[in-house]
């Protein structure tokens, strides 16, 4: 991992935004590459999807819509310990997501005048689960359970077709779908899946959705940007990233293991350590050297850690470390210091925050009860992670009776006149015409 030394420098937020490590492929580059794919699906539907499946997934002639029997029947091959773990994940996530559904609130403006604030779920959601370098049944559950807790009535799931599974999505994705009760599943991957959700594909009875959610690589994130506005999106959840803020008190073994765990996702995954201690940085580097070659995806990890998106950042103090983190806007932020709460108090921009040496990101990936679908690429500075709230819209319901409206006629006429919109005032006065 390269080293970025910020010690002894006075840096503005703009300076920090330019100095923090990022992947070489920008979102704009990815958008340019996926826009033709999205447009092709919009224009040619099933034909375009099949061509993309053959080109990117090496699969042809498969059923784009997965038979319900194949979904339900997949559980017959699910190892009992995995089914138990997925069931536990579902239960814990339901508890965590329930806290994200606000109760309706009624404001009494006066006698005969109320505004009710309610949170209404969208009608139909498209859930995406990656299927490239690894299977992500946990991502299916993170998306599906959040939508179900919000009260979304229609859920559709898409995941890439697998050559070694007869053109079906990965078996583990089907297990999760079955356990969540999802019956509308498509063997469609990448930008094509996002396009199919946004535009619909009548040939396979795929209706357009209101919101598209789910993680993926930078191209999936770019496709979401392309369709945003046609439908809603959760966030641009692209290639994963972890930032660890640590001081000399931290355990180098834990940090090295956590950096490696995120690097195994993808060669473009970002692993960043921000520390006040050169000694800790050296110990972490030694631990990575010892551990990384022994992990299953050692080659992938080596590429990710050596890439421009990964680095060790040296800072003078933890206040500056927090500033670096806020500029970076990490998807996952770990805090392992002598005073974690003091650092936490300074953090404003992060997808999810893992406090203390015994709260690794991998816990959040699976069984913490939090959601692991989070904004990446710095978008955590203005976007949030997935939750039940993603599928809810606040709506105001206004009720006024006759007498209360009458008390507001004069000031409303004044405002309408000031804005040059007299018909607005007349719409109120019409209700009292002919009265003394």
C-alpha positions, 0 to 999 in steps of 0.5 A, a space after each residue: 500500500 502506498 503512503 500519503 503523508 499529510 503531517 505538518 500540512 495545513 489543508 482545506 477541505 478542498 485540498 483533502 478532497 483532492 488528496 484522498 485516494 480514489 479508484 482510477 476509473 471515474 464515475 463519469 468514465 463508467 457512465 459513458 460506457 454503460 449508457 449505450 447498454 442502458 439505451 439498448 435495453 430500453 430500445 430492444 428489450 429482451 434481445 438486448 438483454 440476451 446479447 449482453 448476457 452472452 457477451 458479459 456472462 457467457 450465457 445464452 438460451 436461458 430463461 430470463 425470468 426464473 421459474 418459481 419452482 426453481 426458486 423454492 426448490 433451491 432450498 433443497 440444496 442449501 446446507 442446513 448451517 447456511 440456511 440457519 445463518 440466513 434465517 438469523 440474518 433475516 430476523 436480526 435485520 427485521 429488528 434493525 429495519 423496524 426502527 427506520 419506519 417513522 410513525 404517522 404524526 398529526 399536527 393540530 394547527 388549530 381547531 378544525 385544521 390538521 396536517 398528518 405526516 405519513 410515510 408511504 411505501 413505493 409500489 414496486 421495487 427492483 432489487 439487484 444482487 451482484 453475481 460476479 466474483 462472489 455470491 451475495 445472498 446477504 445482499 438479497 436479504 438486505 434489500 428485500 427485508 428493508 423493502 418488506 418492513 417498509 411495506 412495499 407490495 411488489 418486489 422483483 430481484 435480478 442477479 446475473 445468470 451463471 454458466 455453471 447453474 444452467 443460466 440461473 442466478 447463483 444458488 445462494 441468491 436463490 436460497 435467500 430469495 426463497 427465504 424472503 418469499 420473493 417469487 419474481 426473480 430474473 437472471 439478468 446482470 449488470 447495467 442491463 438489469 438496472 435498465 430492465 428495471 427502469 424501463 420494463 421488458 414486456 416480453 418477459 412480463 417485467 414491469 417498470 419499478 419505482 425504485 432500484 436498489 442494491 450493490 454492484 460494481 462501478 458499472 452498476 452504480 453508473 447505470 443507476 445514475 443513468 436511470 435516476 429520474 426515470 425511477 428512484 435509486 438508493 445510492 451509487 453503491 459501487 466497488 467497496 471501500 473501508 477506511 480505518 482511523 487508528 492510533 498507536 493503541 490499536 491492534 495491527 492484527 485486527 486492522 490488517 485483517 479488516 483491510 484484507 477482508 474488504 480487498 478480497 471483494 474486488 481488485 478495485 476495492 479500496 482499503 485505507 488506513 488513517 493513522 497518527 502512528 508511523 509505528 502502527 502503520 509499519 506493524 499493519 504493513 508487516 501483518 498484511 505481508 504475512 496474512 495476505 498471501 495466505 488468504 483464498 483470494 490472495 491475488 485479488 487482494 494484492 491487486 486491490 491493496 497496490 491500487 491507487 484507491 488504497 493507501 496509508 494516510 499519516 496525520 498529525 492528530 485524530 482531529 485531522 484524521 476525522 477531517 480526512 475521513 469526512 472528506 473521503 466519505 467512506 462506505 465503511 469507517 472503523 474507529 480503533 483509537 484510545 478515545 473512540 467516542 471523541 473521534 466519533 463525535 467529529 465524524 459527519 460523513 460515512 455510510 456506516 461506522 464501526 466503533 471499537 476493536 471488536 466491531 469489524 466491518 464483516 460483522 455489519 456485512 452479515 449479522 450486526 442487524 445493520 444494512 450493508 448496502 452503503 454509498 461509495 465513491 465519496 457519495 456518503 458525503 450526501 447520501 445514506 445507506 439502504 434501509 426501510 426509509 429508502 422505500 418510504 416517501 413522506 406525504 402531508 395530508 391536509 384537512 381544514 374545515 369551513 370555519 378555519 378556512 374562513 379565518 385565513 381568507 384575508 391573509 391568503 388573498 393578500 399573499 395571492 395578490 402579492 404574487 400576482 396569482 389572483 385566482 389562488 385567492 378566488 379559489 378560497 373566496 368562491 367558497 364564501 360567495 353570497 355570504 354577508 
